[in-house]
Amino acid sequence: MSIALAGWVIASLFACVHLFAGRLTILDKVPRSRWLSFAGGTSVAYVFVHLMPELAEYQEHLLDTYGDAELPAAELHIWLIALIGLSFFYCLNQLIRQHAQADAADRDAAPLQAFWLHLCAFAIYNSVIGYLLVTTEERGAEELALYGTAMALHLLVVDHGLRAQHGDLYKQRGRWLLAGAPLFGAALGSSFLVSETVVVALVALLAGSVVLNVLKEELPEDRHSRFGAFLFGAAAYSGLLIASG
């Protein structure tokens, strides 16, 4: 199988996560399913052990190439961009929570605004994940497999959170939009290439967003999250990343 074809297979896998994850009744447990906590640990490990060291290397390259005076701030401060990604989804979740409280107080208030705001944000998020498949393909099959595995498990966590939050509205409408988004992103990446600096900015945004979206599912007390499974996922995938590096 060619690398390009493998990329499309992985993009299709991302789509299938949203289409079929709802059928995995083993995930709908309280205390939280060990599989979800394991998946969360895996995706966070990928960010901290793989993506962030790459971002640090690229920032050093930018400094060596351009110097402090010539480099625009948006290209220099990789960590600021990651913080923006984390902060955006934090603010989004606070906004959705406020809408949910309003809906609880007034049953005539339509929840569709909050739902579509949430879904559009994650559609863009999934499109970025699909787009970055194209840049990952250039680094070889091993890199593609590591990225694909981590992001597929991460999307499993995202999908479960959205189903729990939006119920039938997500099942009937939302999952189809999110299933198509990584395929759209992959197609966009195949048609339109951007500069390496923009790619790194997208990776930084993704890194910050992944951390927030995993922790918001793991930390609430009502989830009764499985710390052991989360830790095992993080440790096991960290070991795999270190061994492959």
SULRALIN-V773843 format. One line per field, one symbol per residue. ss: DSSP state (@ for helix, = for strand, . for the rest). A space follows every 50 residues. Layout:
ss=???
//
This chain:
ss=..@@@@@@@@@@@@@@@@@@@@@.@@@......@@@@@@@@@@@@@@@@@ @@@@@@@@@@@@@@@@@@@@..@@@@.@@@@@@@@@@@@@@@@@@@@@@@ @@@@@......@@@@@@@@@@@@@@@@@@@@@@@@@@...@@@@@@@@@@ @@@@@@@@@@@@@@@@.@@@@@@@@@@@@@@@@@@@@@@@@....@@@@@ @@@@@@@@@@@@@@@@@@..@@@...@@@@@@@@@@@@@@@@@@.
//
